[in-house]
């Protein structure tokens, strides 16, 4: 299968390109820079220059492809997340961008679209397990995520097959994890929420394999992640890898300033990925959060 990937040069995109190639697929990756083209070529994919927000341009780039993986994202990291307008670009990707991707895929005759979504949309459920039928709590921060899923559902209604993957917090060789490791190494606070509450996390490599498995999944929404982890245990793993002191929570005022942006990161979400496993046979290669997930960020910190 020939698969077109947006966001192919990012952490998740590179993992998806590798997994798709390992599964025997050919891959085209959307690029907007020479550096991104080199990254994608090194991963074994064909770089294709196109404008994500131009339907005609994107349709032309997708011609001949049988599937699209929409993995484009721009997550603000650290203090940048607290700045006014920090979610503007990622919200645009989820609302306008997802709509254009779906419409371009339809025009290009693509049959399947796999879309990167987030499990943060679920309401705080305390100790209760969460599946795809659980309550979604829409806030200003999560509304664009839901809108993007609606664009995917419309693609299915139009005769295609869209699969939205509600991912846990990507933890590994990504900018957010590196930021947390640096904070922990410096003895600064980084943890959010009640340490006894639950988090949904996922290793980047497992996102990649989930994208490859999703090509065969029935249309719909699926959770994708490792076993849920207590927030306190998550923070302890970060601190142990960083070699810093015991983790301390961020001051309460930070959560208040962050408002909806940070509130979604404090919800207790004991999320199950069983439905995706049942539908596709996918299993995470990294089922339990441990220090080895963060090995690369730690090495990068030591070099810096």
N, C-alpha and C positions, 0 to 999 in steps of 0.2 A: 504494500500500500504506500502511496506517495502522500506524505503528511506535511502540511504547512504549519509552521510554529511561529506565533508572535511571542515576543519576549524571549527569543531563543538564546540570547547572549547572557541572560541573567542566571542567578544561582539555580532556580527551579527550571528555567528553560534549558540550561546545559544538561541538567540531570535527565530531563525528558528526551532531549536529542539522543543522549547516550543510550537510554532505555529503548527508545524506538529503533535505533540502529541495531541494538543487540537482539531485538525481536524480529529483525529482518526487513524493517521498513526503510524506505528512502525518505529523506527529510529535506525540506526547504525551510530556511529560517529568515524571517523578516529582519532587515538591518537598516540602520540609518547613519552608520559611520564606518570608516575603514577598519577601525579597531574591532567593532562588533563583527564585521565580515571575517576578519582573521580568526576571531574566537570561534565562530560557527564552522568555518572551514576546518579548523583544528579538531573539532568534535566530529567531523565526518559528514557535515551537512552542506547543502548548497545555499550560499547567501543570496538573498533577493532583495534589492533595494526598492522600497515602496513607502508611501505615506499612509500611516494607519488610519488617519481621519479622512482619507479620500477614497470614496467607495469605488470609483472607476479604477483608480490605481491599484487598490487592494484586490479588486476582482480580477484584474489582469494578472496579478502576481499569483493568485490562487488557481488559475486555469490549469486543468490537468490533474489537480490534486483530488484525492478521494476523501481526505479528512483534514480538519483544522484543529490545532490545539491552541486555544487562546490563553496565553500565559503572561501577557504584558501587564506589568505592574510598576508602581513607583511608591514604595513605602517610606514615609519619613521616619528617620531614626533618631532616638535620643531626644535632646532638647528641641530639635527641629520640629518634632511632632506637636509641641505646645504652641508654636507660632501661629498667628492668625493666617488662615488660608492654607495651612500645611497639607490638608487633604484635597486641595483643589484639583491637582493633576490626577491623583489616583481615582477620585470620584468621577472625573471626566472619562477616564479609561473604562470605568465600570458602567457608566450610563451611555454616553455618546459612543465611546469606543466599542463596547460590546455590541451595541446595536449595529454599527457599521460592519463589524466582523461578521455578524450573523447574516446581514443583508448581502455582503460581498460573497460569502460562502454560498448563499442561495443562488445568486446570479451566476457564479462560476460553476454551478452544478455539483458542488461538494455535498456528500451525503451525510457526513458526521462532523459535529463540532463538539470538542471537549473543552470545557470552560473551567478556569480556576476560580473557585468561590471560597468562602470562609465559614467555618463553624461558629464564629463569634456571633452570628445572627441569633443563635438560640438564647432563650431566656435563662436566667440563673435557675438551676434546678436542684441546688444543694447536693444531697447524696444520691439523688435519683438518676438512673441511667438515662441518657438522651439518645434517641434514634431519629430517623428522618421525619417521623410523624410528630415529634415533640414541638412544643410551642416556640414560635419565633417572636422575638421582642425587637420590633423595629424602632430604632432611634435615628437621630440625624446622622450618626456615624455609620449605621448599618443600612440605611435606606438605599444608598447606591448599590450595595451588594445584592439586595433583593431585586432592584430594578434590572441589574445585569442578568440575574437568573430568569427574570421575566422575558428578557430579549431571547434567551436561549429556549425557553418554553415556546415562544412564538415561532422560532425556527422549526421546532418539532411539529407544531400545529400546521405549519406550511408544507409538511411532507418530508422534512429532514429528520435527523435524530440527534438531539443535543443531550449531552451528559455534563451536568455541573457537579464538580467535586468540591465539597465543603471541607477544606483543609484545616487541620489544626495549626498552631503556631509553628512555623518553619524554624527548626532549631538545628544549627550545625555551622556550615561555612557560609553564613549569610551576614549582612551588615548589622542586623539587630543583635544577633548572638555575639558578634565581635564587640559591639558596644557594651553589652552587659559584662562580658569578660574583662574588658578594660576597666569598667567601673568597679567591679569586684576586686580586681588586682590592686586598685588604688585605695581600697578600703571604703569606697563610697557606696551609698545605698542604691539599689536598682530594682528590688522586688516590689511587685504590686499585689494588692488584695490580701485576703485572709489566707495565712499559710496553710490552713486546714482545708481550704476549698480545692476544687479539681480543675486541672488544665487539660486541654486537648493539644497534643504536640505531634509533630511529624518530622522525620529526617528528610532532607532534600532528595536523597536517592530514592526514597519510597514514594515521593511525589512523582518522580520520573517514571517509576515502574507502574504507578497507578494510572498515569496518562496513557501508557501503552495498553494496559488492561482495559481502560475505559473505551477503547475503540470497538470493543465487542459488547459493551454493556447496553441493556435496554435504556431507552430515553428516561431521563429523570434526574433526581438529585441524590447524591451519595456522600456519606461521611468518609473521610480518609485520614487515618492517623494511627499512632501507636497506642498502647495501653494508656489510659488516663493517668496523670501523675498529680500528687498533691503539690500545691504551689510552694510550700516550704521545702519539699524534696527537690523540686526543680531548682529553687534558689541555692540549695546546698550543693547540687551538682555544679552549677556555675561557679560558686565560690571555691569548690575543691579544685576545679581545673585551673582557676585563676591563681590559686595559691594565696588568696587573701584571707581576711578574717571571716567570722561567721556572718552570713548575709543579714542585712538590715533592710526593713521596708522603706520605700520612699516616703518622705514626709506627707502628711495628710493634705497639706496645701497644694502639693503637686497634682494629686488626684482631683482636687477641686478646680484648679486652673485648667487641667486637661479636660474636664467635663465629660461629654459623650465620647470623646476620642479615647480616653483612658478607661471609662466605665466598662466598655465592652471587654477590656483586658482583665477585669476583676471578677467577672461572672463565674460562678461555679458550674463547670460544664464537664460532666462525666460522660463523654461521648463514645458511642460504640460505632465501629466501622463494619460490623458483621454483615450488613445488607450488601455492601459492595463486595465483600469476600464471597458471599453466597452467589452473587450475580456473575462474578468474573473469575473467581479462584485466586484473586489477589491476596497476598499476605505480605506484611511489612518485613523487610530484611532486618529492620531495627525496631523490634516490637516493644522494647522497654527503654526508657531514657536512661543513659549512663554516660560516664565521662568520655568514652570513646567518640561519642557524637561530636564533641567539642574539640577534638584533638587538633584539627586544622586551625580553628580560631586561636587556640592557645599557642601554637607554633608561630602564627603570624604575629601575635602579641610579643613573643620573645624576640623575634627578629626586629620588631619596631622599637 
